[in-house]
Amino acid sequence: MANILLTGASRGIGAAARTALLAAGHSVIGQSTTGGDGLIAADFAQPHAADALWAQALEQAGGKIDVVVNNAGVFEAAEIADADAFASTWARSIAINLQSAADLCRHAVLHFQQHGGGRIINVASRAGHRGDSPRHWHYAAAKGGMLALTKTIARGYARDNILAFAVTPGFTMTGMAEDYLASRGGDKLLADIPLGRVAMPDEVGEIIRWLASEAPASMTGATIDINGASYVR
């Protein structure tokens, strides 16, 4: 069984993934912004928080991590008319949604090169493919960057048995999605989903569990969509 570092593990997709991975017998080292419930506290809005998390997780894992799941994220609106708020929201979004994942991927690649390989799973978003609302440019840009990051790692390090996958949920019934559905008119948004409902966290959690241990190596670089056919490619 694997030692797995999972960010954003306190709720939604992260909590579901944690449950699925633990049920499969894996050792899960989880992160949340404030910690608690056995999770390591790390605020990715702060510089070098990912570096400190890696060090703590590696110690807790006994010196070897096999899988990294970058799931932590934030979804906050930015009005384009307010220059200061626009800039600060972009900076916070990139730090949490992309830079922290990149930092942990850097640590993981270096570590995996010394230990015969490993797996990286980046939880991006449908928004990385098709964009998002006019108030969420930053979110779409960060998630698009995460997809490019995943593909680059897969292409660059497959020879080292380092595998990288991305998962792109559409709306998922988490706290962030519930707030967004309420603010944007849930019925109209659901009408854009042929399945007629948003994804459930345990559905995405099961994909993460499968990618962490069972997905074949030849899948490296792949992105798995889970959005009820609201975006197909």
MIDOSE-1310 file (N, C-alpha, C; in nm, 2 decimals, decimal comma, always signed):
residues 233
mani	+0,08/-0,12/+0,00/+0,00/+0,00/+0,00/+0,09/+0,13/+0,00; +0,03/+0,24/-0,04/+0,11/+0,36/-0,07/+0,10/+0,46/+0,04; +0,20/+0,54/+0,06/+0,20/+0,66/+0,14/+0,15/+0,78/+0,05; +0,04/+0,84/+0,08/-0,02/+0,94/-0,01/-0,03/+1,07/+0,06
lltg	+0,02/+1,18/+0,00/+0,00/+1,31/+0,04/-0,12/+1,37/-0,03; -0,22/+1,41/+0,04/-0,34/+1,46/-0,02/-0,37/+1,60/+0,04; -0,38/+1,70/-0,05/-0,41/+1,84/-0,01/-0,56/+1,86/-0,02; -0,61/+1,96/+0,06/-0,75/+1,99/+0,06/-0,83/+1,88/+0,11
asrg	-0,79/+1,81/+0,22/-0,85/+1,68/+0,26/-0,96/+1,70/+0,36; -1,00/+1,82/+0,39/-1,10/+1,83/+0,50/-1,24/+1,83/+0,46; -1,27/+1,85/+0,33/-1,41/+1,85/+0,29/-1,42/+1,82/+0,14; -1,54/+1,80/+0,09/-1,57/+1,79/-0,05/-1,50/+1,68/-0,11
igaa	-1,44/+1,70/-0,23/-1,36/+1,60/-0,30/-1,25/+1,54/-0,22; -1,18/+1,63/-0,15/-1,06/+1,59/-0,07/-1,10/+1,49/+0,04; -1,21/+1,52/+0,11/-1,26/+1,43/+0,22/-1,30/+1,30/+0,16; -1,37/+1,30/+0,04/-1,42/+1,18/-0,02/-1,30/+1,09/-0,07
arta	-1,20/+1,16/-0,12/-1,08/+1,09/-0,17/-1,01/+1,03/-0,05; -1,00/+1,10/+0,06/-0,93/+1,05/+0,18/-1,00/+0,92/+0,23; -1,14/+0,93/+0,23/-1,21/+0,81/+0,27/-1,19/+0,69/+0,18; -1,19/+0,71/+0,05/-1,17/+0,60/-0,05/-1,03/+0,55/-0,04
llaa	-0,93/+0,63/-0,02/-0,79/+0,59/-0,01/-0,77/+0,51/+0,11; -0,82/+0,56/+0,23/-0,80/+0,48/+0,35/-0,87/+0,35/+0,35; -0,99/+0,35/+0,29/-1,06/+0,22/+0,28/-0,99/+0,12/+0,19; -0,91/+0,17/+0,10/-0,83/+0,08/+0,01/-0,70/+0,03/+0,08
ghsv	-0,68/+0,08/+0,20/-0,56/+0,04/+0,28/-0,44/+0,13/+0,27; -0,45/+0,24/+0,20/-0,34/+0,33/+0,19/-0,32/+0,41/+0,32; -0,20/+0,46/+0,33/-0,17/+0,56/+0,44/-0,18/+0,70/+0,38; -0,27/+0,78/+0,44/-0,30/+0,91/+0,38/-0,26/+1,02/+0,48
igqs	-0,17/+1,11/+0,43/-0,13/+1,23/+0,50/-0,20/+1,34/+0,44; -0,30/+1,40/+0,52/-0,38/+1,50/+0,46/-0,34/+1,64/+0,51; -0,38/+1,74/+0,43/-0,36/+1,88/+0,46/-0,49/+1,96/+0,45; -0,50/+2,05/+0,54/-0,60/+2,16/+0,52/-0,55/+2,29/+0,57
ttgg	-0,62/+2,40/+0,54/-0,56/+2,53/+0,58/-0,54/+2,54/+0,73; -0,63/+2,49/+0,81/-0,63/+2,51/+0,95/-0,59/+2,38/+1,03; -0,58/+2,27/+0,96/-0,54/+2,15/+1,03/-0,66/+2,09/+1,11; -0,63/+2,01/+1,21/-0,73/+1,94/+1,29/-0,77/+1,81/+1,22
dgli	-0,83/+1,72/+1,30/-0,88/+1,59/+1,25/-0,77/+1,51/+1,19; -0,65/+1,52/+1,24/-0,53/+1,45/+1,19/-0,47/+1,50/+1,07; -0,51/+1,62/+1,03/-0,45/+1,69/+0,91/-0,34/+1,79/+0,95; -0,25/+1,80/+0,85/-0,14/+1,90/+0,87/-0,19/+2,04/+0,83
aadf	-0,17/+2,14/+0,91/-0,21/+2,27/+0,87/-0,11/+2,34/+0,78; -0,16/+2,39/+0,66/-0,07/+2,46/+0,57/-0,16/+2,56/+0,49; -0,13/+2,69/+0,50/-0,20/+2,79/+0,43/-0,13/+2,82/+0,30; -0,18/+2,78/+0,19/-0,11/+2,79/+0,06/-0,11/+2,93/+0,01
aqph	-0,18/+3,02/+0,07/-0,17/+3,16/+0,04/-0,04/+3,23/+0,08; +0,03/+3,16/+0,18/+0,15/+3,21/+0,23/+0,27/+3,15/+0,16; +0,38/+3,23/+0,13/+0,49/+3,17/+0,06/+0,56/+3,06/+0,13; +0,60/+2,96/+0,06/+0,67/+2,84/+0,11/+0,59/+2,75/+0,20
aada	+0,46/+2,77/+0,20/+0,38/+2,68/+0,28/+0,38/+2,54/+0,23; +0,39/+2,52/+0,10/+0,40/+2,39/+0,04/+0,53/+2,32/+0,07; +0,64/+2,40/+0,08/+0,77/+2,34/+0,12/+0,76/+2,29/+0,26; +0,71/+2,36/+0,35/+0,70/+2,32/+0,49/+0,61/+2,20/+0,50
lwaq	+0,50/+2,19/+0,42/+0,41/+2,08/+0,43/+0,48/+1,95/+0,38; +0,56/+1,97/+0,27/+0,63/+1,85/+0,22/+0,72/+1,79/+0,33; +0,80/+1,88/+0,39/+0,89/+1,83/+0,50/+0,82/+1,76/+0,61; +0,70/+1,81/+0,65/+0,62/+1,75/+0,76/+0,57/+1,62/+0,71
aleq	+0,52/+1,62/+0,59/+0,45/+1,49/+0,54/+0,56/+1,38/+0,52; +0,68/+1,42/+0,47/+0,78/+1,32/+0,45/+0,82/+1,26/+0,58; +0,83/+1,34/+0,69/+0,87/+1,29/+0,82/+0,76/+1,20/+0,87; +0,64/+1,24/+0,85/+0,52/+1,16/+0,90/+0,52/+1,02/+0,82
aggk	+0,56/+1,03/+0,69/+0,55/+0,91/+0,61/+0,67/+0,81/+0,63; +0,76/+0,85/+0,72/+0,88/+0,77/+0,74/+0,99/+0,78/+0,64; +0,98/+0,89/+0,56/+1,09/+0,92/+0,46/+1,06/+0,88/+0,32; +0,94/+0,83/+0,29/+0,90/+0,79/+0,16/+0,75/+0,82/+0,13
idvv	+0,73/+0,90/+0,02/+0,60/+0,93/-0,03/+0,59/+0,87/-0,16; +0,47/+0,80/-0,19/+0,45/+0,73/-0,32/+0,36/+0,81/-0,41; +0,27/+0,88/-0,36/+0,17/+0,95/-0,44/+0,14/+1,09/-0,38; +0,13/+1,19/-0,47/+0,09/+1,32/-0,43/-0,04/+1,35/-0,50
vnna	-0,14/+1,40/-0,43/-0,27/+1,44/-0,48/-0,29/+1,59/-0,45; -0,28/+1,67/-0,56/-0,30/+1,82/-0,54/-0,45/+1,85/-0,56; -0,52/+1,86/-0,45/-0,66/+1,89/-0,46/-0,70/+2,02/-0,40; -0,62/+2,08/-0,32/-0,66/+2,21/-0,25/-0,69/+2,32/-0,36
gvfe	-0,79/+2,40/-0,33/-0,83/+2,50/-0,42/-0,92/+2,60/-0,35; -0,93/+2,72/-0,42/-1,02/+2,83/-0,37/-1,09/+2,88/-0,49; -1,21/+2,93/-0,47/-1,30/+2,97/-0,58/-1,36/+3,10/-0,54; -1,30/+3,21/-0,57/-1,35/+3,34/-0,52/-1,37/+3,44/-0,64
aaei	-1,47/+3,52/-0,63/-1,50/+3,61/-0,74/-1,41/+3,73/-0,74; -1,38/+3,78/-0,86/-1,30/+3,91/-0,88/-1,37/+3,99/-0,98; -1,41/+4,12/-0,94/-1,47/+4,21/-1,03/-1,37/+4,28/-1,11; -1,38/+4,29/-1,24/-1,28/+4,35/-1,33/-1,27/+4,50/-1,31
adad	-1,38/+4,56/-1,26/-1,38/+4,71/-1,25/-1,29/+4,76/-1,13; -1,26/+4,67/-1,04/-1,19/+4,70/-0,92/-1,05/+4,65/-0,93; -0,95/+4,74/-0,97/-0,82/+4,70/-1,00/-0,75/+4,63/-0,89; -0,76/+4,69/-0,77/-0,69/+4,63/-0,65/-0,74/+4,50/-0,61
afas	-0,87/+4,48/-0,61/-0,93/+4,36/-0,57/-0,91/+4,25/-0,68; -0,91/+4,29/-0,81/-0,88/+4,20/-0,92/-0,73/+4,15/-0,90; -0,64/+4,23/-0,87/-0,50/+4,19/-0,86/-0,48/+4,10/-0,74; -0,54/+4,13/-0,63/-0,52/+4,06/-0,51/-0,59/+3,92/-0,52
twar	-0,70/+3,91/-0,58/-0,77/+3,79/-0,60/-0,70/+3,70/-0,69; -0,64/+3,75/-0,80/-0,56/+3,68/-0,89/-0,44/+3,62/-0,82; -0,37/+3,70/-0,74/-0,25/+3,66/-0,67/-0,28/+3,54/-0,57; -0,39/+3,56/-0,50/-0,43/+3,45/-0,40/-0,47/+3,32/-0,48
siai	-0,55/+3,34/-0,59/-0,59/+3,22/-0,66/-0,48/+3,15/-0,72; -0,38/+3,22/-0,78/-0,27/+3,15/-0,84/-0,18/+3,08/-0,73; -0,17/+3,15/-0,62/-0,09/+3,09/-0,51/-0,14/+2,96/-0,46; -0,28/+2,96/-0,44/-0,34/+2,84/-0,38/-0,37/+2,73/-0,49
nlqs	-0,42/+2,78/-0,60/-0,47/+2,68/-0,70/-0,36/+2,63/-0,79; -0,25/+2,70/-0,81/-0,15/+2,66/-0,90/-0,01/+2,65/-0,84; +0,04/+2,76/-0,78/+0,17/+2,76/-0,73/+0,20/+2,65/-0,62; +0,11/+2,63/-0,53/+0,13/+2,53/-0,43/+0,14/+2,39/-0,49
aadl	+0,05/+2,36/-0,60/+0,06/+2,24/-0,66/+0,19/+2,22/-0,74; +0,24/+2,33/-0,80/+0,37/+2,32/-0,87/+0,48/+2,30/-0,77; +0,48/+2,36/-0,65/+0,58/+2,34/-0,55/+0,58/+2,20/-0,50; +0,47/+2,14/-0,48/+0,46/+2,00/-0,43/+0,50/+1,90/-0,54
crha	+0,47/+1,94/-0,67/+0,51/+1,85/-0,78/+0,66/+1,85/-0,79; +0,73/+1,97/-0,77/+0,87/+1,98/-0,77/+0,93/+1,89/-0,67; +0,89/+1,90/-0,55/+0,94/+1,81/-0,44/+0,91/+1,66/-0,48; +0,79/+1,63/-0,53/+0,76/+1,49/-0,56/+0,85/+1,44/-0,67
vlhf	+0,87/+1,51/-0,78/+0,96/+1,47/-0,89/+1,10/+1,44/-0,83; +1,16/+1,53/-0,76/+1,29/+1,51/-0,71/+1,29/+1,38/-0,62; +1,19/+1,37/-0,53/+1,18/+1,25/-0,44/+1,16/+1,12/-0,52; +1,07/+1,12/-0,62/+1,05/+1,00/-0,69/+1,17/+0,96/-0,77
qqhg	+1,25/+1,06/-0,82/+1,37/+1,02/-0,90/+1,46/+0,94/-0,81; +1,46/+0,96/-0,68/+1,55/+0,89/-0,59/+1,49/+0,76/-0,54; +1,36/+0,74/-0,56/+1,29/+0,62/-0,50/+1,22/+0,53/-0,61; +1,26/+0,54/-0,73/+1,21/+0,45/-0,83/+1,08/+0,49/-0,90
ggri	+1,03/+0,61/-0,87/+0,91/+0,66/-0,94/+0,80/+0,69/-0,84; +0,69/+0,73/-0,89/+0,57/+0,76/-0,81/+0,46/+0,82/-0,90; +0,36/+0,86/-0,83/+0,24/+0,92/-0,91/+0,20/+1,05/-0,85; +0,16/+1,14/-0,95/+0,11/+1,27/-0,92/-0,03/+1,28/-0,98
inva	-0,13/+1,32/-0,90/-0,27/+1,34/-0,94/-0,31/+1,49/-0,91; -0,33/+1,56/-1,02/-0,37/+1,70/-1,00/-0,52/+1,72/-1,03; -0,59/+1,77/-0,93/-0,73/+1,79/-0,95/-0,75/+1,93/-1,00; -0,78/+1,94/-1,13/-0,80/+2,06/-1,20/-0,95/+2,09/-1,21
srag	-1,00/+2,13/-1,32/-1,14/+2,16/-1,34/-1,18/+2,17/-1,48; -1,31/+2,15/-1,51/-1,36/+2,17/-1,64/-1,33/+2,31/-1,69; -1,32/+2,40/-1,60/-1,29/+2,54/-1,63/-1,15/+2,56/-1,70; -1,06/+2,47/-1,67/-0,93/+2,47/-1,74/-0,94/+2,44/-1,89
hrgd	-1,05/+2,38/-1,93/-1,07/+2,35/-2,07/-1,16/+2,46/-2,14; -1,27/+2,50/-2,07/-1,37/+2,58/-2,14/-1,39/+2,72/-2,08; -1,30/+2,75/-1,98/-1,32/+2,88/-1,92/-1,42/+2,88/-1,81; -1,44/+3,00/-1,75/-1,54/+3,01/-1,64/-1,62/+3,14/-1,65
sprh	-1,68/+3,18/-1,55/-1,76/+3,30/-1,55/-1,68/+3,43/-1,57; -1,74/+3,54/-1,60/-1,66/+3,67/-1,61/-1,59/+3,71/-1,48; -1,64/+3,66/-1,37/-1,58/+3,69/-1,24/-1,47/+3,59/-1,19; -1,44/+3,49/-1,28/-1,35/+3,39/-1,24/-1,25/+3,36/-1,34
whya	-1,19/+3,46/-1,41/-1,08/+3,44/-1,50/-0,97/+3,37/-1,44; -0,94/+3,41/-1,32/-0,82/+3,36/-1,25/-0,83/+3,21/-1,22; -0,95/+3,17/-1,18/-0,97/+3,02/-1,15/-0,95/+2,94/-1,28; -1,01/+2,98/-1,39/-0,99/+2,91/-1,52/-0,84/+2,91/-1,56
aakg	-0,78/+3,02/-1,54/-0,63/+3,03/-1,58/-0,55/+2,94/-1,49; -0,57/+2,94/-1,36/-0,50/+2,85/-1,27/-0,52/+2,70/-1,31; -0,64/+2,67/-1,33/-0,67/+2,53/-1,36/-0,62/+2,49/-1,50; -0,62/+2,58/-1,59/-0,56/+2,55/-1,72/-0,41/+2,53/-1,71
gmla	-0,35/+2,61/-1,62/-0,20/+2,60/-1,59/-0,17/+2,46/-1,52; -0,26/+2,42/-1,44/-0,25/+2,29/-1,37/-0,25/+2,17/-1,48; -0,33/+2,19/-1,58/-0,34/+2,08/-1,68/-0,20/+2,08/-1,76; -0,15/+2,20/-1,80/-0,03/+2,21/-1,87/+0,09/+2,15/-1,78
ltkt	+0,08/+2,18/-1,65/+0,18/+2,13/-1,56/+0,18/+1,98/-1,56; +0,06/+1,92/-1,55/+0,05/+1,78/-1,55/+0,11/+1,71/-1,68; +0,07/+1,77/-1,79/+0,12/+1,71/-1,92/+0,27/+1,72/-1,93; +0,33/+1,83/-1,88/+0,47/+1,85/-1,89/+0,55/+1,75/-1,81
iarg	+0,50/+1,73/-1,69/+0,56/+1,63/-1,60/+0,55/+1,49/-1,66; +0,43/+1,46/-1,71/+0,42/+1,33/-1,77/+0,52/+1,30/-1,88; +0,53/+1,40/-1,97/+0,62/+1,39/-2,09/+0,77/+1,39/-2,04; +0,80/+1,47/-1,94/+0,94/+1,49/-1,91/+1,00/+1,38/-1,82
yard	+0,91/+1,31/-1,74/+0,97/+1,22/-1,64/+0,91/+1,08/-1,65; +0,84/+1,04/-1,76/+0,80/+0,91/-1,77/+0,91/+0,81/-1,77; +1,03/+0,85/-1,82/+1,14/+0,76/-1,82/+1,19/+0,72/-1,68; +1,15/+0,81/-1,58/+1,19/+0,78/-1,44/+1,08/+0,71/-1,37
nila	+0,98/+0,66/-1,44/+0,86/+0,59/-1,38/+0,78/+0,69/-1,29; +0,78/+0,82/-1,33/+0,70/+0,92/-1,26/+0,58/+0,94/-1,35; +0,46/+0,91/-1,30/+0,34/+0,92/-1,37/+0,26/+1,04/-1,32; +0,19/+1,11/-1,42/+0,11/+1,23/-1,38/-0,02/+1,22/-1,45
favt	-0,13/+1,25/-1,37/-0,26/+1,24/-1,42/-0,34/+1,37/-1,38; -0,44/+1,41/-1,45/-0,52/+1,52/-1,41/-0,67/+1,47/-1,41; -0,74/+1,53/-1,32/-0,89/+1,51/-1,31/-0,96/+1,64/-1,32; -1,06/+1,65/-1,41/-1,13/+1,77/-1,43/-1,28/+1,76/-1,40
pgft	-1,31/+1,78/-1,28/-1,46/+1,78/-1,25/-1,53/+1,91/-1,30; -1,65/+1,89/-1,33/-1,74/+2,01/-1,35/-1,79/+2,05/-1,21; -1,91/+2,09/-1,21/-1,97/+2,12/-1,07/-1,98/+1,99/-0,99; -1,93/+2,00/-0,87/-1,94/+1,89/-0,78/-2,00/+1,94/-0,65
mtgm	-2,08/+1,86/-0,58/-2,16/+1,91/-0,47/-2,07/+1,92/-0,35; -1,99/+2,03/-0,35/-1,91/+2,07/-0,24/-1,95/+2,21/-0,19; -1,89/+2,26/-0,09/-1,93/+2,39/-0,04/-1,91/+2,50/-0,14; -1,80/+2,49/-0,22/-1,78/+2,59/-0,32/-1,88/+2,59/-0,43
aedy	-1,92/+2,47/-0,47/-2,02/+2,46/-0,58/-2,16/+2,50/-0,54; -2,19/+2,47/-0,41/-2,32/+2,50/-0,36/-2,34/+2,66/-0,36; -2,23/+2,73/-0,31/-2,24/+2,87/-0,31/-2,25/+2,93/-0,45; -2,18/+2,87/-0,55/-2,18/+2,92/-0,68/-2,31/+2,89/-0,75
lasr	-2,37/+2,77/-0,73/-2,50/+2,74/-0,78/-2,61/+2,84/-0,73; -2,60/+2,87/-0,60/-2,70/+2,96/-0,54/-2,68/+3,10/-0,60; -2,56/+3,15/-0,62/-2,54/+3,28/-0,67/-2,57/+3,30/-0,81; -2,56/+3,19/-0,89/-2,57/+3,20/-1,04/-2,70/+3,15/-1,09
ggdk	-2,79/+3,10/-1,00/-2,91/+3,04/-1,05/-2,90/+2,90/-1,08; -2,92/+2,81/-0,98/-2,89/+2,67/-1,00/-2,96/+2,60/-1,11; -3,09/+2,63/-1,13/-3,17/+2,56/-1,24/-3,11/+2,59/-1,38; -3,06/+2,71/-1,40/-3,00/+2,74/-1,53/-2,87/+2,67/-1,55
llad	-2,79/+2,66/-1,45/-2,67/+2,59/-1,46/-2,69/+2,44/-1,48; -2,78/+2,38/-1,40/-2,81/+2,24/-1,42/-2,86/+2,21/-1,56; -2,93/+2,30/-1,62/-2,98/+2,28/-1,75/-2,86/+2,26/-1,85; -2,74/+2,30/-1,82/-2,63/+2,29/-1,91/-2,56/+2,15/-1,89
iplg	-2,61/+2,07/-1,80/-2,55/+1,94/-1,77/-2,64/+1,83/-1,82; -2,61/+1,76/-1,93/-2,70/+1,66/-1,98/-2,74/+1,55/-1,88; -2,65/+1,52/-1,79/-2,68/+1,42/-1,69/-2,80/+1,46/-1,59; -2,81/+1,60/-1,58/-2,92/+1,65/-1,50/-2,89/+1,67/-1,36
rvam	-2,76/+1,65/-1,32/-2,72/+1,67/-1,18/-2,57/+1,70/-1,18; -2,52/+1,76/-1,07/-2,38/+1,77/-1,06/-2,32/+1,64/-1,00; -2,18/+1,63/-1,02/-2,11/+1,51/-0,97/-2,11/+1,51/-0,81; -2,11/+1,40/-0,76/-2,09/+1,38/-0,61/-1,95/+1,36/-0,58
pdev	-1,91/+1,41/-0,46/-1,77/+1,40/-0,42/-1,71/+1,26/-0,42; -1,79/+1,16/-0,39/-1,74/+1,02/-0,38/-1,71/+0,97/-0,52; -1,78/+1,02/-0,63/-1,75/+0,98/-0,76/-1,61/+1,03/-0,80; -1,58/+1,15/-0,77/-1,44/+1,20/-0,80/-1,34/+1,13/-0,71
geii	-1,38/+1,11/-0,58/-1,29/+1,04/-0,49/-1,25/+0,90/-0,54; -1,34/+0,83/-0,60/-1,31/+0,70/-0,66/-1,22/+0,71/-0,77; -1,23/+0,81/-0,86/-1,14/+0,83/-0,97/-0,99/+0,85/-0,91; -0,99/+0,93/-0,81/-0,85/+0,96/-0,75/-0,80/+0,83/-0,69
rwla	-0,88/+0,75/-0,62/-0,83/+0,63/-0,57/-0,77/+0,54/-0,68; -0,85/+0,53/-0,79/-0,81/+0,44/-0,90/-0,68/+0,49/-0,96; -0,67/+0,62/-0,98/-0,54/+0,68/-1,04/-0,42/+0,65/-0,95; -0,45/+0,66/-0,82/-0,34/+0,65/-0,72/-0,27/+0,51/-0,72
seap	-0,35/+0,41/-0,77/-0,29/+0,27/-0,75/-0,31/+0,18/-0,87; -0,42/+0,20/-0,94/-0,46/+0,10/-1,04/-0,44/+0,14/-1,19; -0,45/+0,27/-1,21/-0,44/+0,32/-1,35/-0,31/+0,27/-1,42; -0,32/+0,22/-1,54/-0,20/+0,17/-1,60/-0,10/+0,28/-1,64
asmt	+0,03/+0,24/-1,64/+0,13/+0,34/-1,66/+0,12/+0,41/-1,79; +0,07/+0,34/-1,89/+0,06/+0,40/-2,02/-0,05/+0,52/-2,03; -0,12/+0,53/-1,92/-0,22/+0,64/-1,91/-0,15/+0,78/-1,87; -0,03/+0,77/-1,84/+0,04/+0,90/-1,79/+0,02/+1,01/-1,88
gati	-0,01/+1,13/-1,83/-0,04/+1,24/-1,91/-0,19/+1,26/-1,94; -0,27/+1,16/-1,90/-0,41/+1,17/-1,94/-0,49/+1,26/-1,84; -0,60/+1,32/-1,89/-0,69/+1,39/-1,81/-0,83/+1,32/-1,81; -0,88/+1,30/-1,70/-1,01/+1,23/-1,68/-1,12/+1,34/-1,65
ding	-1,22/+1,35/-1,74/-1,33/+1,45/-1,72/-1,44/+1,38/-1,64; -1,50/+1,46/-1,55/-1,61/+1,41/-1,48/-1,71/+1,52/-1,46; -1,80/+1,54/-1,56/-1,88/+1,67/-1,56/-2,02/+1,64/-1,62; -2,06/+1,52/-1,62/-2,20/+1,49/-1,67/-2,22/+1,53/-1,81
asyv	-2,12/+1,53/-1,89/-2,12/+1,56/-2,04/-2,15/+1,71/-2,06; -2,13/+1,79/-1,96/-2,14/+1,94/-1,98/-2,03/+2,00/-2,06; -1,92/+1,92/-2,07/-1,81/+1,96/-2,16/-1,75/+1,83/-2,21; -1,75/+1,81/-2,34/-1,69/+1,69/-2,40/-1,59/+1,73/-2,50
r	-1,48/+1,65/-2,52/-1,37/+1,69/-2,61/-1,32/+1,56/-2,67
